[in-house]
C-alpha cells in the first residue's frame, strides 16, 4: 500500500473542492469495498477524503411524495426503515440478500453504487485486466468466466456489477443526486452506471470530483408488489449468478405497468425496457411472461462457461413476474 494522506471533510463543498484539487484523491465512507481494494494494490490514492461524518445520513419524505435517501445511510438502516419496508419492499429484500450483517452495518448507499466488480481477474494483479490497467487485455474473456456478463459486454471487459441494491434501484426508477464543482445535478439511475465499451475502467458517469449526496425514490404505487429473486451458488454471503427485480401493476387480468431489472448479467444493473414495453397491456399469465423473458435475453452473448445464464435468467424472470402478479412477497 502506498503512502497517502488522510483528511476528514468538514462539508460536502469541502470534500468536493479537495477532490477537484487532487485527481488522485478518493472519498471514503464505510470503506467496505475501498479498503479491500487498497490492500490488494488496486487503488493507490494520494489522499483519502473521509466523508463519513457529513450530514448525509437521513431518509426524508419530499413534497412530491418521493423519498430522499442520504448517501451515508447504511444498508442496514435503509433496509429496516419503515417507509422502505412498507412502500419499497423490493429494496429491503435486495439489500438483505447481499453481504453479511456486519458489512451491511457499515456499507453506505453511495458506496454501494460505487462498488467495483468482484471479477477475480480484476483482483489478481498477475492477470491482464483492462479495468485495472486500460489497454492491457481481458483475461476473463478467455479464462474461467461462468460468473461473467452475457449482456452489454465488449471485447474490452466482460465483468458484471456486483450490487443487489442497485438492481432494485434500477427497477424503481431511482434518481442519483450528485454534487460537484459546478453545483448539484440529478442522474436517472439507468444512466448512472456505464457499459464497458472501450473504457471499462469507468464504472459510472460521475465527473471528476463529483460526490453522491443522495438517492431519490419516486412514489411508485405498485412497488409494494415488487419481487427480488437472487440465484447464487450458496445462500449465505455470495454474489448473484443472476438476479431479478420485478414489479407489476394489474388492471383486472391485464398488465397496466411493469418494472424489470436484472443483476449478474452485465457491467451495470440491466433494465429490461424492451420486455417492459412488451408486457404492458398483455395478460398476466405464464405464456406472456415466457415471451417477455425471451425478449429480455435477446442479444445475449454467452462466453465459454456461462451459457447456462441465459436459460436460468429466463426462468427467474418468469418466476419473479408470476409472484409479483400474485401480490409479491418472498420467492
GIPEJO-V52041 format. One record per residue. N is the residue number from 1. PHI is phi in whole degrees, 0 to 359 (NA if undefined). PSI is psi as a letter, one per 20 degrees, with the letter a starting at -180 (999 if undefined). Layout:
# GIPEJO-V52041
<<N:PHI:PSI> <N:PHI:PSI>>
This chain:
# GIPEJO-V52041
<<1:NA:p> <2:283:r> <3:288:q> <4:212:r> <5:267:q> <6:240:p> <7:228:p> <8:264:o> <9:293:q> <10:264:i> <11:198:r> <12:299:g> <13:299:g> <14:298:g> <15:299:g> <16:296:g> <17:299:g> <18:294:h> <19:290:h> <20:294:h> <21:285:i> <22:224:o> <23:299:h> <24:256:j> <25:275:q> <26:223:q> <27:277:q> <28:226:p> <29:247:e> <30:285:h> <31:76:j> <32:291:h> <33:252:g> <34:299:g> <35:298:h> <36:301:g> <37:291:h> <38:297:g> <39:293:h> <40:268:j> <41:63:k> <42:277:h> <43:236:p> <44:227:m> <45:289:q> <46:278:h> <47:208:q> <48:255:p> <49:256:o> <50:282:o> <51:253:j> <52:294:i> <53:256:j> <54:285:q> <55:278:m> <56:224:l> <57:241:j> <58:246:q> <59:240:o> <60:230:q> <61:280:p> <62:261:r> <63:299:h> <64:273:j> <65:93:i> <66:287:r> <67:242:p> <68:258:p> <69:250:o> <70:298:q> <71:295:h> <72:261:j> <73:297:p> <74:284:q> <75:301:h> <76:296:g> <77:297:h> <78:292:g> <79:297:h> <80:270:i> <81:294:p> <82:301:g> <83:293:h> <84:290:g> <85:297:h> <86:279:g> <87:254:i> <88:226:l> <89:300:h> <90:300:h> <91:287:g> <92:302:g> <93:295:h> <94:295:g> <95:297:g> <96:289:i> <97:275:i> <98:247:q> <99:60:a> <100:247:r> <101:301:g> <102:297:g> <103:292:g> <104:298:h> <105:292:h> <106:257:h> <107:296:q> <108:251:r> <109:298:g> <110:298:g> <111:295:h> <112:300:g> <113:295:h> <114:257:j> <115:297:q> <116:261:r> <117:304:q> <118:260:k> <119:305:p> <120:297:h> <121:285:h> <122:289:g> <123:282:h> <124:261:o> <125:289:i> <126:283:i> <127:252:q> <128:287:p> <129:204:o> <130:292:h> <131:288:h> <132:276:g> <133:225:n> <134:309:p> <135:91:i> <136:276:h> <137:125:r> <138:233:o> <139:293:h> <140:294:h> <141:301:h> <142:242:j> <143:261:b> <144:278:o> <145:229:k> <146:292:h> <147:266:j> <148:266:a> <149:286:q> <150:240:i> <151:230:p> <152:70:j> <153:281:r> <154:225:r> <155:288:i> <156:272:h> <157:196:p> <158:237:j> <159:288:q> <160:244:q> <161:284:p> <162:270:i> <163:285:q> <164:272:g> <165:307:g> <166:293:h> <167:294:g> <168:295:g> <169:296:h> <170:297:g> <171:290:h> <172:268:j> <173:58:k> <174:297:r> <175:233:p> <176:260:p> <177:264:p> <178:232:q> <179:228:p> <180:222:a> <181:294:h> <182:264:j> <183:105:a> <184:267:q> <185:209:r> <186:240:p> <187:238:p> <188:306:p> <189:302:h> <190:294:i> <191:256:i> <192:287:g> <193:271:q> <194:246:q> <195:278:q> <196:293:g> <197:43:c> <198:257:j> <199:228:m> <200:294:i> <201:290:i> <202:260:o> <203:270:h> <204:225:r> <205:261:k> <206:294:q> <207:266:r> <208:307:p> <209:89:i> <210:288:q> <211:236:p> <212:291:p> <213:254:h> <214:194:r> <215:238:p> <216:248:p> <217:257:o> <218:287:r> <219:283:n> <220:268:o> <221:299:h> <222:272:j> <223:298:i> <224:296:h> <225:271:j> <226:293:q> <227:233:p> <228:239:o> <229:245:p> <230:239:p> <231:249:p> <232:210:r> <233:291:h> <234:218:q> <235:291:h> <236:259:p> <237:53:l> <238:221:q> <239:284:q> <240:289:p> <241:290:g> <242:210:q> <243:216:q> <244:224:p> <245:247:p> <246:221:q> <247:213:p> <248:242:q> <249:243:p> <250:254:q> <251:237:n> <252:71:c> <253:262:i> <254:260:q> <255:273:o> <256:274:g> <257:206:r> <258:201:q> <259:231:p> <260:213:p> <261:225:q> <262:235:q> <263:237:r> <264:75:j> <265:240:i> <266:209:r> <267:292:i> <268:219:r> <269:305:p> <270:259:o> <271:273:p> <272:272:m> <273:293:h> <274:296:g> <275:294:h> <276:299:g> <277:298:h> <278:297:h> <279:290:h> <280:296:p> <281:89:i> <282:271:r> <283:289:q> <284:275:m> <285:225:r> <286:295:h> <287:295:g> <288:296:g> <289:294:h> <290:295:g> <291:295:h> <292:297:g> <293:296:g> <294:298:g> <295:295:g> <296:299:h> <297:260:j> <298:299:p> <299:87:i> <300:296:p> <301:232:n> <302:288:q> <303:265:a> <304:299:h> <305:248:i> <306:238:k> <307:299:h> <308:300:h> <309:296:h> <310:296:g> <311:292:h> <312:299:g> <313:294:g> <314:300:g> <315:296:h> <316:294:h> <317:299:g> <318:301:g> <319:297:g> <320:295:g> <321:295:h> <322:297:g> <323:293:h> <324:297:g> <325:298:h> <326:270:j> <327:113:i> <328:87:a> <329:116:a> <330:281:p> <331:254:999>>
